[in-house]
Amino acid sequence: MDTPICDFIKEYEAKGTSRLHMPGHKGVPFLGCENRDITEICGADELYEAEGIIAASEKNANALFGFGRTIYGTEGSSQCIRTMLFLALQERKNRTERPVILAARNAHKAFLYSCALLDVDVEWLFPEGAKSLCACPITAEQVAEGLKKSSAFAVYITAPDYLGGSPDIKGIAVACRAAGVPLLVDNAHGAYLKFLHPSKHPLDLGAAMSCDSAHKTLPVLTGGAYLHLSAEWAERVGRQAKKAMELFGSTSPSYLILQSLDLCNRYLAEGYREKLQWTIGQIGHLRGQLKKQGWTVMMDSDPLKLTIFTGEKGYRGREVAEVLRAHEVECEFADLDAVVLMATPENTERDFQRIEKALERLPQKEKIEPSQMPQILPKQKMRIREAIFGRWEEISCEEAVGRICASPCVSCPPAIPIAASGEEITAELLPLFRAYGIEKIEVVKE
Ligand SMILES: Cc1ncc(COP(=O)(O)O)c(C=O)c1O
């Protein structure tokens, strides 16, 4: 597979042209990568009006993923989430009432910011007996029920979630189709799912659009992302999609990230599926070993995640993260109950051995009960946009009881709101804030 963006920049670099254009480093190596960092010069195409090398590279990505349309983003899934919402909003049937979206509560804060920017209201979907902040196993029936009662223009879910779990995307997609609304999936953690046998990518399971952070699970520089549109949605909004991305992006997209996305096409086309299977095998083996050591491991997480619930063995998730750190292993996320490790084919056997060795040394201690910190749904007292864009002040969580949340209250990761903008802070939320190390929150100024 060719790499038109990388090839153009290599040639430009080789010519030694005097750079009387931006960026100001002029290709001089300060960090080391500046020689390959250009801007939209003659021949370099334009990300949001692509007709040349960027269009050719996106065509390669489109061929690899095989959906209706695949568009590059250089500002993460965050930019793609705003775009998905914007496109779905443009197509909504009901234009007389305020726009409402039905969303699973474990949404990333980027979703709330998108709702604020687009002035969209949210009706939250909560699972029965919610047990954790990160997981939100809503059912297709719940979505169908929710859609019957609501005039929502779209349904929004996060899959895979931060622990690697996923609701029944196929069933939810069927419910959405029956109600005539698009299913939008935050697939930030699942760009690689397309390359499993069979594909578990949300668009292959019936979603209308998804955002994939290429940088989270593929060898792409931070910021690299895909916006995928199904064939139907490419037909409906494909022409506006680039303009919509531009609305939410910088006019100076990074060519380093574009080269990285470009090169990733070749990587995916040449032996990636085999490498992925090797890594999944390694993680599967490690899961087995850890189970033998007495750890509770999530067996049905997305295959590149290793999620360990640590209480049975007598540890807090964050304690285990410290132990791993002491053995030169840095995890993705840890809270009171779990530690989450994310691997890709770029990890080596040594990495997996370090995890096994670090954890086998830990003796069994007295079991710790799970913190049982389910999400709580506070009362919505103000519109999201009003709460985020209004005047606010930062106060302690205790003082905030009875006040209205301005910016979403999150710890990052997982950046999932404990209280969302516009909701009333109640005393019930205090243990959750404490568990996630949140001491101060921004509330609407009275
Ligand atoms: C579930 C989820 N969605 C969206 C995002 C935002 O993605 P990005 O950092 O690519 O903008 C993140 C980032 O961590 C995430 O975890």
The ligand as a Tripos MOL2 file, in Angstrom:
@<TRIPOS>MOLECULE
LIG
   16    16     1     0     0
SMALL
NO_CHARGES

@<TRIPOS>ATOM
      1 C1        -13.8460    6.6240   25.8010 C.3       1 LIG1
      2 C2        -13.1310    7.8260   25.2850 C.ar      1 LIG1
      3 N1        -13.7430    8.6170   24.3810 N.ar      1 LIG1
      4 C3        -13.1570    9.7100   23.8650 C.ar      1 LIG1
      5 C4        -11.8910   10.0750   24.2520 C.ar      1 LIG1
      6 C5        -11.2560   11.2780   23.6290 C.3       1 LIG1
      7 O1        -10.3300   10.8000   22.7180 O.3       1 LIG1
      8 P1         -9.1050   11.6650   22.1690 P.3       1 LIG1
      9 O2         -8.1150   11.7410   23.2890 O.co2     1 LIG1
     10 O3         -8.6050   10.8500   21.0220 O.co2     1 LIG1
     11 O4         -9.6250   12.9720   21.7650 O.co2     1 LIG1
     12 C6        -11.2070    9.2860   25.1970 C.ar      1 LIG1
     13 C7         -9.8680    9.6620   25.6490 C.2       1 LIG1
     14 O5         -9.2680    9.0940   26.5100 O.2       1 LIG1
     15 C8        -11.8420    8.1330   25.7280 C.ar      1 LIG1
     16 O6        -11.2420    7.3420   26.6310 O.3       1 LIG1
@<TRIPOS>BOND
     1     1     2 1
     2     2     3 ar
     3     2    15 ar
     4     3     4 ar
     5     4     5 ar
     6     5     6 1
     7     5    12 ar
     8     6     7 1
     9     7     8 1
    10     8     9 2
    11     8    10 1
    12     8    11 1
    13    12    13 1
    14    12    15 ar
    15    13    14 2
    16    15    16 1
@<TRIPOS>SUBSTRUCTURE
     1 LIG1         1 GROUP 0 **** ****
